[in-house]
């Protein structure tokens, strides 16, 4: 597990007062060390302050700035933290606006700013020279000779590959960080002095998030604060840490004290995303330079307090407004995909088995919405309820009410007699409630549905979801099979929210009441007999484990390539208050074992739309052999 803790800091500054500024920078570094940070990023020209104006022409300020850098080098000895500060650097009779990188007593590299803004309120070309084409050079400081100098530097600290750019570099058409990322940098640091204007914070935030997403990396942004000169503009001290399009940490702007935010970067996740992204790999040839790699011997990257937030429900948006938007989008994808299939086949009828459970309910809602869109009569939706040995009154009644309220054609076919006859035909004792007992019922239902679809020139709609596909929790050539599967890319933890969304936003009161009761019903295939009270005896999550855990495993295993050890670590951090380590291990191993052994079912799964970042379709996202061993993953 390769995690790397970083910090973005904005110290109190005094314009042109280097000693004061260095002391405040030291305080922030000390704070970062207490939080186990291995990298800390300060604002642009933070040694002198950004708003010195023509004072940058004064030799005294440049001399004091170099002394300040030396003081930070001395302070950094044996501190095990990479420090990046902004400072003016004199080289070949030119002054450069630079990111100065310090580690363990030395300046290990200096990166000049490539793009100097010289418009509106900015006049940087008055003082500084662009470092756009500088690579593989060295610069001499008064206390250190031959310091690497250029825009092609990447610092290597184990699996952390760190690149730097300065303020305006992010705002241009092709930021230097794009090339650095293509050359291997997975952490980009931006030392910035971005003044505050109405609406600019949103633009800045979006730039940082989008660049981290585009580069499949992390982005550490630090901007100057309110103690810069306010002669004509104001700075707000905006600090942001983003990872692959998501914001890990952000401060409140306009603070009047030293401020630091921290974030834990998941390097394995980023590297895995890059590994899978062919376009990223193809773009590597576009890099105009060979990077200069500078190794950093970080002695310890362990994190005593793992304070990165781990989502328990990674498929489910956090806020109600985000969930509503997500559900609306998914529902639109499902209905549009099904509409295309009906238009292509020119069929006018749909057939669907209704159990009174969540999955078949969602599938029916998709069919109803699709028929409404296509102007087809809801009576052309043949809803079939097929009570069996384990069907409870609650699910049976809910199935009937739902179909009645939605105005579909309802047909009831009890499968008990047919299954008993089948048991006789194959010589199976119905008192033995084994896999044969269960699968006979599932296949009997599928046979009925297929035949009714043929009889009515209809399309049989599959109801199984992504979580069931991952676990293989379906009967091969039973509920596993259909003519089109609308839920195949939707995890179980999200199905509930989708049904709730439709109940609240898409349907009238009567149907909504039924949906709310379905939402409250335990997940079950109802293939085993009811208990003595007539209630569900076979609860899926008692058998294969909690779906919230399995969806968590699925997300991190498939999308992020997490190892079994990392799955355990992340699960303990997310669910430590709800499950013991032994329980998590039990269900993790169950997930991994079933994921491998049940691939043969996914290898011949029906068509269905991908709606999120994960799909298990053998024709698209998951090319996995059916006979792969899970031994190395346990």
PAGU-702142 format. One record per residue (C-alpha): residue in one letter; x, y, z. Coordinates in steps of 0.5 Angstrom, whole numbers, padded with zeros to 4 digits, always signed. Layout:
aXYZ ...
***
This chain:
x+0000+0000+0000 x+0003+0006-0002 x+0000+0012+0001 x+0004+0019+0001 x+0002+0025+0006 x+0002+0032+0003 x+0001+0039+0006 x-0001+0045+0003 x+0001+0051+0007 x+0000+0059+0007 x+0004+0063+0012 x+0003+0070+0015 x+0007+0074+0011 x+0011+0081+0012 x+0012+0084+0005 x+0019+0084+0003 x+0021+0082+0011 x+0025+0075+0009 x+0027+0074+0016 x+0019+0074+0019 x+0017+0070+0013 x+0022+0065+0014 x+0020+0064+0021 x+0013+0063+0020 x+0015+0058+0014 x+0018+0054+0020 x+0012+0054+0024 x+0008+0051+0018 x+0013+0046+0017 x+0013+0044+0024 x+0006+0043+0024 x+0007+0039+0018 x+0012+0034+0021 x+0007+0033+0027 x+0002+0031+0022 x+0007+0026+0019 x+0007+0030+0012 x+0013+0028+0007 x+0012+0034+0003 x+0009+0041+0004 x+0008+0046-0001 x+0008+0054+0000 x+0006+0060-0004 x+0009+0063-0010 x+0015+0068-0008 x+0013+0066-0001 x+0020+0067+0002 x+0020+0075+0000 x+0012+0075-0001 x+0009+0076-0008 x+0008+0083-0008 x+0015+0086-0007 x+0014+0090-0014 x+0020+0094-0016 x+0024+0091-0010 x+0025+0085-0014 x+0031+0090-0017 x+0034+0091-0010 x+0040+0087-0009 x+0039+0087-0002 x+0032+0083-0002 x+0035+0078-0007 x+0041+0077-0002 x+0036+0076+0004 x+0032+0072+0000 x+0038+0067-0001 x+0040+0067+0006 x+0033+0065+0008 x+0033+0059+0003 x+0040+0057+0007 x+0036+0058+0014 x+0031+0053+0011 x+0036+0048+0009 x+0039+0048+0016 x+0032+0048+0019 x+0031+0042+0014 x+0036+0037+0017 x+0034+0030+0019 x+0027+0033+0018 x+0025+0028+0013 x+0020+0033+0009 x+0021+0035+0002 x+0020+0043+0003 x+0018+0047-0003 x+0018+0055-0003 x+0018+0060-0008 x+0023+0065-0009 x+0027+0070-0014 x+0033+0066-0017 x+0038+0070-0020 x+0042+0066-0026 x+0046+0069-0032 x+0044+0076-0031 x+0036+0074-0031 x+0031+0074-0025 x+0027+0068-0025 x+0021+0066-0021 x+0022+0060-0018 x+0020+0054-0014 x+0026+0052-0009 x+0026+0045-0007 x+0029+0043+0000 x+0031+0037+0003 x+0035+0035+0009 x+0040+0041+0009 x+0040+0042+0001 x+0037+0045-0004 x+0036+0039-0009 x+0032+0043-0015 x+0030+0049-0017 x+0024+0050-0022 x+0023+0057-0026 x+0016+0059-0028 x+0015+0058-0035 x+0009+0063-0036 x+0009+0070-0034 x+0003+0074-0034 x+0003+0081-0036 x-0004+0083-0037 x-0009+0086-0033 x-0007+0087-0026 x+0000+0083-0027 x+0006+0085-0029 x+0011+0080-0028 x+0015+0080-0034 x+0018+0087-0031 x+0022+0083-0026 x+0022+0076-0028 x+0025+0072-0034 x+0021+0066-0037 x+0024+0059-0036 x+0020+0056-0041 x+0025+0053-0045 x+0030+0052-0039 x+0032+0044-0038 x+0038+0041-0035 x+0042+0047-0033 x+0045+0048-0026 x+0045+0054-0022 x+0050+0057-0017 x+0048+0059-0010 x+0052+0063-0005 x+0052+0057+0000 x+0051+0051-0005 x+0054+0050-0012 x+0051+0046-0019 x+0044+0046-0016 x+0039+0043-0022 x+0035+0048-0025 x+0030+0047-0030 x+0023+0045-0032 x+0024+0038-0033 x+0026+0036-0026 x+0022+0030-0023 x+0023+0028-0016 x+0023+0021-0014 x+0021+0019-0007 x+0020+0012-0007 x+0013+0011-0011 x+0012+0019-0011 x+0014+0022-0017 x+0014+0030-0016 x+0013+0035-0021 x+0013+0043-0020 x+0010+0049-0024 x+0008+0056-0021 x+0002+0060-0021 x+0000+0062-0029 x+0003+0055-0031 x-0004+0052-0029 x-0008+0057-0033 x-0005+0056-0040 x-0007+0052-0046 x-0002+0046-0044 x+0001+0047-0037 x+0008+0044-0036 x+0005+0039-0031 x+0001+0036-0037 x+0008+0034-0039 x+0011+0032-0033 x+0005+0028-0031 x+0007+0024-0038 x+0014+0023-0036 x+0011+0020-0029 x+0010+0025-0024 x+0004+0023-0020 x+0004+0029-0015 x+0004+0036-0018 x+0005+0042-0014 x+0003+0049-0015 x+0006+0055-0012 x+0001+0060-0013 x-0001+0068-0012 x-0007+0068-0015 x-0011+0074-0013 x-0018+0074-0011 x-0024+0076-0016 x-0031+0075-0015 x-0032+0068-0018 x-0025+0067-0019 x-0025+0062-0013 x-0029+0057-0017 x-0025+0057-0023 x-0019+0056-0019 x-0022+0050-0016 x-0024+0047-0022 x-0018+0048-0026 x-0014+0044-0020 x-0019+0039-0020 x-0019+0038-0028 x-0012+0038-0028 x-0011+0033-0023 x-0017+0029-0027 x-0013+0030-0034 x-0007+0028-0031 x-0009+0022-0027 x-0005+0025-0021 x-0006+0029-0015 x-0005+0036-0015 x-0003+0041-0009 x-0004+0048-0009 x-0002+0053-0005 x-0003+0061-0006 x-0001+0067-0002 x-0006+0070+0003 x-0009+0076+0006 x-0002+0079+0009 x+0001+0080+0002 x+0000+0088-0001 x-0007+0090-0002 x-0005+0096-0006 x-0009+0094-0012 x-0011+0087-0011 x-0012+0082-0005 x-0010+0075-0004 x-0014+0070+0000 x-0009+0064+0001 x-0013+0059-0003 x-0011+0052-0001 x-0013+0046-0005 x-0011+0038-0005 x-0014+0034-0011 x-0013+0027-0013 x-0016+0025-0020 x-0021+0030-0020 x-0024+0029-0013 x-0022+0035-0008 x-0019+0031-0002 x-0018+0038+0002 x-0019+0045+0002 x-0019+0051+0006 x-0023+0057+0008 x-0020+0063+0005 x-0019+0070+0008 x-0015+0067+0014 x-0011+0071+0018 x-0006+0066+0021 x-0002+0061+0019 x-0006+0055+0016 x-0004+0048+0013 x-0009+0043+0010 x-0006+0036+0009 x-0008+0030+0005 x-0006+0023+0004 x-0005+0021-0003 x-0006+0014-0006 x-0001+0013-0011 x-0003+0006-0012 x-0010+0008-0014 x-0007+0013-0019 x-0002+0009-0022 x-0007+0003-0023 x-0011+0008-0027 x-0006+0010-0031 x-0004+0003-0033 x-0011+0002-0035 x-0011+0008-0039 x-0009+0007-0046 x-0010+0014-0048 x-0005+0017-0043 x+0000+0012-0045 x+0000+0014-0052 x+0001+0021-0050 x+0007+0020-0047 x+0011+0020-0054 x+0008+0028-0054 x+0013+0030-0048 x+0018+0035-0051 x+0024+0033-0046 x+0027+0027-0042 x+0026+0028-0035 x+0031+0030-0030 x+0030+0025-0024 x+0033+0027-0018 x+0032+0021-0012 x+0030+0023-0005 x+0031+0018+0000 x+0025+0019+0005 x+0027+0015+0011 x+0019+0014+0013 x+0013+0015+0010 x+0009+0011+0015 x+0002+0015+0017 x+0001+0014+0025 x-0006+0017+0024 x-0010+0015+0017 x-0014+0021+0017 x-0016+0020+0009 x-0024+0020+0009 x-0026+0013+0006 x-0033+0013+0003 x-0037+0007+0006 x-0041+0007+0000 x-0037+0009-0006 x-0042+0008-0011 x-0047+0013-0008 x-0046+0021-0008 x-0046+0024-0001 x-0051+0029-0001 x-0058+0029-0003 x-0058+0033-0009 x-0052+0030-0012 x-0056+0023-0011 x-0062+0026-0014 x-0058+0028-0020 x-0054+0021-0021 x-0061+0017-0020 x-0064+0022-0025 x-0058+0021-0030 x-0058+0013-0029 x-0065+0012-0030 x-0065+0016-0037 x-0059+0012-0039 x-0063+0006-0037 x-0069+0008-0041 x-0065+0011-0047 x-0062+0004-0048 x-0068+0000-0047 x-0071+0004-0052 x-0066+0003-0057 x-0067-0004-0056 x-0074-0004-0057 x-0073+0001-0064 x-0068-0004-0066 x-0072-0010-0065 x-0079-0007-0067 x-0082-0011-0061 x-0088-0008-0058 x-0089-0012-0052 x-0084-0013-0046 x-0084-0019-0041 x-0081-0019-0034 x-0082-0023-0028 x-0084-0019-0021 x-0082-0022-0015 x-0084-0016-0010 x-0076-0015-0009 x-0072-0009-0011 x-0068-0011-0017 x-0075-0013-0021 x-0078-0007-0018 x-0073-0002-0021 x-0073-0006-0028 x-0080-0006-0028 x-0080+0002-0027 x-0075+0002-0033 x-0079-0001-0037 x-0085+0003-0035 x-0082+0009-0037 x-0079+0007-0043 x-0086+0005-0046 x-0088+0012-0044 x-0083+0015-0048 x-0084+0011-0054 x-0092+0012-0053 x-0093+0004-0052 x-0099+0002-0048 x-0097+0000-0041 x-0102-0006-0042 x-0096-0009-0047 x-0092-0010-0041 x-0093-0017-0039 x-0091-0017-0031 x-0091-0025-0029 x-0091-0026-0021 x-0089-0034-0020 x-0090-0036-0013 x-0086-0041-0010 x-0084-0045-0004 x-0081-0039-0001 x-0085-0033-0003 x-0088-0029+0003 x-0094-0026+0003 x-0091-0019+0004 x-0087-0020-0003 x-0093-0023-0006 x-0098-0017-0005 x-0093-0012-0006 x-0092-0015-0013 x-0099-0015-0014 x-0100-0008-0012 x-0094-0005-0016 x-0097-0008-0022 x-0104-0006-0021 x-0102+0001-0020 x-0097+0002-0026 x-0103-0001-0030 x-0099-0007-0033 x-0102-0013-0035 x-0101-0018-0029 x-0101-0026-0030 x-0100-0030-0024 x-0097-0037-0025 x-0095-0041-0019 x-0089-0046-0020 x-0090-0051-0014 x-0093-0056-0018 x-0088-0056-0024 x-0082-0056-0019 x-0085-0062-0016 x-0086-0065-0022 x-0079-0064-0024 x-0076-0066-0018 x-0080-0073-0020 x-0077-0073-0027 x-0070-0072-0024 x-0071-0076-0018 x-0069-0071-0013 x-0072-0071-0006 x-0076-0064-0005 x-0074-0065+0003 x-0067-0064+0001 x-0066-0056+0000 x-0060-0056-0003 x-0057-0052-0010 x-0061-0057-0014 x-0068-0055-0010 x-0066-0048-0011 x-0064-0048-0018 x-0070-0052-0021 x-0074-0046-0018 x-0070-0041-0022 x-0070-0044-0028 x-0077-0046-0028 x-0079-0038-0028 x-0074-0037-0033 x-0077-0042-0038 x-0084-0039-0037 x-0081-0032-0038 x-0078-0034-0044 x-0084-0038-0047 x-0089-0032-0045 x-0084-0027-0049 x-0084-0032-0055 x-0091-0033-0055 x-0092-0025-0055 x-0087-0023-0059 x-0084-0020-0053 x-0077-0018-0050 x-0075-0021-0044 x-0072-0016-0039 x-0067-0018-0034 x-0067-0016-0027 x-0060-0018-0024 x-0056-0012-0021 x-0048-0011-0021 x-0047-0014-0014 x-0050-0020-0016 x-0046-0021-0022 x-0040-0020-0018 x-0041-0025-0013 x-0045-0030-0018 x-0051-0030-0014 x-0055-0032-0019 x-0057-0039-0023 x-0054-0040-0029 x-0059-0040-0035 x-0064-0038-0029 x-0065-0031-0027 x-0058-0030-0030 x-0061-0030-0037 x-0065-0026-0041 x-0066-0022-0047 x-0064-0015-0045 x-0061-0013-0038 x-0063-0006-0035 x-0059-0007-0028 x-0053-0010-0030 x-0048-0004-0028 x-0052-0002-0022 x-0049-0004-0015 x-0054-0006-0010 x-0053-0001-0005 x-0055+0004-0011 x-0061+0000-0013 x-0065+0002-0007 x-0063+0010-0008 x-0066+0009-0015 x-0072+0006-0013 x-0073+0011-0008 x-0072+0017-0013 x-0077+0014-0018 x-0082+0013-0012 x-0081+0021-0010 x-0080+0024-0017 x-0083+0020-0022 x-0089+0017-0020 x-0096+0018-0016 x-0098+0017-0009 x-0101+0010-0010 x-0095+0007-0013 x-0090+0011-0009 x-0093+0007-0002 x-0092+0000-0005 x-0085+0002-0007 x-0083+0005+0000 x-0085-0002+0003 x-0081-0006-0002 x-0075-0001+0000 x-0076-0004+0007 x-0076-0011+0005 x-0070-0016+0006 x-0066-0018+0000 x-0068-0025-0001 x-0068-0030-0007 x-0074-0033-0003 x-0072-0040-0006 x-0072-0044+0001 x-0079-0045+0005 x-0081-0039+0009 x-0080-0039+0017 x-0086-0041+0022 x-0089-0034+0022 x-0089-0034+0014 x-0083-0029+0014 x-0077-0029+0009 x-0072-0035+0012 x-0067-0034+0007 x-0064-0027+0007 x-0058-0026+0002 x-0054-0022+0006 x-0054-0027+0012 x-0051-0032+0007 x-0046-0028+0002 x-0045-0022+0007 x-0047-0015+0007 x-0048-0012+0000 x-0045-0005+0003 x-0038-0009+0004 x-0039-0013-0003 x-0040-0007-0006 x-0034-0003-0003 x-0029-0009-0005 x-0032-0009-0012 x-0031-0002-0013 x-0023-0002-0010 x-0022-0009-0013 x-0024-0007-0020 x-0024+0000-0021 x-0017+0001-0017 x-0014-0005-0017 x-0013-0006-0009 x-0009-0012-0007 x-0013-0016-0001 x-0009-0013+0004 x-0011-0006+0002 x-0018-0008+0001 x-0018-0010+0009 x-0014-0004+0011 x-0019+0001+0007 x-0025-0003+0010 x-0023-0003+0017 x-0022+0005+0016 x-0029+0005+0013 x-0033+0000+0017 x-0029-0001+0023 x-0034+0001+0028 x-0039-0004+0025 x-0035-0010+0023 x-0029-0014+0027 x-0023-0015+0023 x-0025-0023+0023 x-0032-0021+0020 x-0029-0017+0014 x-0024-0022+0013 x-0029-0027+0012 x-0033-0023+0007 x-0027-0021+0003 x-0025-0028+0002 x-0032-0030+0000 x-0032-0024-0005 x-0025-0026-0008 x-0027-0033-0008 x-0034-0032-0011 x-0031-0027-0016 x-0026-0031-0019 x-0030-0038-0019 x-0037-0035-0022 x-0033-0031-0028 x-0036-0037-0032 x-0043-0034-0031 x-0041-0027-0033 x-0037-0029-0040 x-0044-0031-0043 x-0048-0025-0040 x-0054-0022-0044 x-0053-0015-0047 x-0054-0009-0042 x-0052-0002-0041 x-0046+0001-0037 x-0048+0007-0033 x-0042+0008-0028 x-0035+0007-0028 x-0035-0001-0027 x-0038-0006-0031 x-0037-0013-0032 x-0039-0014-0039 x-0034-0019-0042 x-0035-0015-0049 x-0033-0009-0046 x-0030-0008-0039 x-0028-0014-0036 x-0024-0019-0040 x-0022-0025-0035 x-0022-0032-0036 x-0027-0037-0033 x-0022-0041-0031 x-0017-0037-0027 x-0015-0039-0020 x-0016-0034-0014 x-0010-0037-0010 x-0006-0031-0011 x-0011-0027-0008 x-0013-0030-0002 
***
